[in-house]
Amino acid sequence: MNQFGETYTLGRARGRKLLRFRLWVLLAAPLAAILSQVYVPLFFSPFTLFDLPLLVTVYFAVMRRSPMFGIFAGAGIGLVQDALSQQPLGMFGMVKTVVGFIAASVSVRFDVELAPVRFTLACLFFLLHHFAYAGLAHWLLGQAGEAEFGRALLMAFLNALVAVPLFHLLDRLKKDED
Amino acid sequence: METLLNRYRNVTVLLLALFAQLILLAYQVKTNEDVRLIRLWAVSAVTPLARLLETGRARASSLIEDYFDLVGVRQENRRLLAELGRLKMENQYLRTELGTAERAEALAAFQARSPSKTVAARVIATGAGQGSKVVFVDRGSNSGVQKGMAVIKPSGIVGRVMAVYPASAQVLLVSDANFAAGVISQKHRVVGTLKGTGSSHCIVDYLQNEERVEVGEWFYTSGDDRLYPRGLPVGPVTSAGTGKTFKQVHIMPSGLEGGLDEVLIVIEGVHQPIPESQQATGIYMLPVPQEEQPQPDAATAGDRSFLLSTEADRLLDHYKRVGEAQGHVFGEGPTPDFNIQPGEPAPAPAQAPGEGGSAEAAPAAPAALSGQPQAGGATPARKSVPAQLPKQRPAATSAKPPADEPVR
């Protein structure tokens, strides 16, 4: 394995860290993200470009490294987000379920505590979330989704920039276990 | 199954989670027709299956029904076949009855038209011998049938009565070798003797080779044999050729065609004229005036011998009446005066021609000789001179000279 692989992947020698979080953290963090997504845009409209619930889902999925956890985390966060939006229940839930599953599956192979890795993962998952949601809206609701890839790429970059410090902030709430 | 779920537990849970959220979405979202997505999906998912089930059920049901229907159809078919056979037999029977009724009607019509007195009879049996041309009819002496009576059909002569029993009679057919009858041709008035040959054809014998007989020409009964009334059809000539001694003329008897079911037995025959043959000239011609038919009058109304009115019969009858008028018995005493017509007073004794006879006799004799109708109503055909030859045939239809006609 090359230096890149040794740096960013989790080899057998280093083992796999199983990270746990306190229960109030698991409840408060997504709730705070959802509430901020609902309340902040009232005063700062560009805030709509960000998807904090998605970032929280990605964080918990990659840090927990459990696809099962990622599925339920994404489903739960997504359904709550649906409940506070004008969209039918299940739109964000389905997409975030998939994102949580994939993020948890991918985190097994990469060292997600590194900033570049977090930046890349956040960017990629945002794009996945964005286009999956557009496709689902088009298929189920008949809505014309945003097909502009440039805008989506910009949004992904911005969310990735926000994701790095957010992940660092949430690291302080984790409970390490060897 | 459990191992499979354990191995792919994460994917299974993912799919379950997605499915649950999809159902939740489908419950909430409505289509343009205001139908929930979940209902639309459920109906869309069930419809093909339901259609498949219904198709299968319908086919199975029709197969079973067709099978049972087939069984019923088979029974129905058997029943209909049996009924068809019965109806065919009944139809055949009714057709036979209808044919019999038509023949009976034709016989009755012929009987009504024919001046001869006839009695209808049905053929009930044939002769037992090989090649015998004999049949039995259901009329016998109880019905007035006598031996020698003629048996005819509207289409022609059939035969004559050979033997009579109380309720039946034996009839010799014209095709029998022992049968003979007098015939005359229609066109050329050639007289001959019809003889059976034992086969379906008959021959006309005793015709001179010089006689003219054409194929297709019809022969009729001449009445000379005192067996058949004159004028009954016998049959058409099928072949005519020159023979060693006599002309070879073959006839197909028309009376035997179409089978023998009902026949007429002539009890009292009446002679009729020979029908004239239709000449293919395209010119319309009137029928022959009925001069040969003797008109019945009051003096001969009850005389049976008047009915058989050949020329010889009429002459004989005339002689009888002359004799009766003069009170003469033939064979005794002097011969009567044949110049006196029956009903006229006897003339005065013979006088000199210059003295002048009675006024009644003078006009009576020319009138008698000329054949004018007399006060007694005698027919114009009656000749007062016994030695005079019979009247000539009408020139319009007879091409033969008078000398060729036989004396009757």
Interface residues (C-beta under 8 A of the other chain):
Chain A: P67 M68 I71 F72 A75 G78 L79 P88 L89 G90 M91 G93 M94 T97 V98 F101 S105 L140 L141
Chain B: R9 N10 V13 L14 A17 L18 A20 Q21 L22 I23 L24 L25 A26 Q28 V29 L37
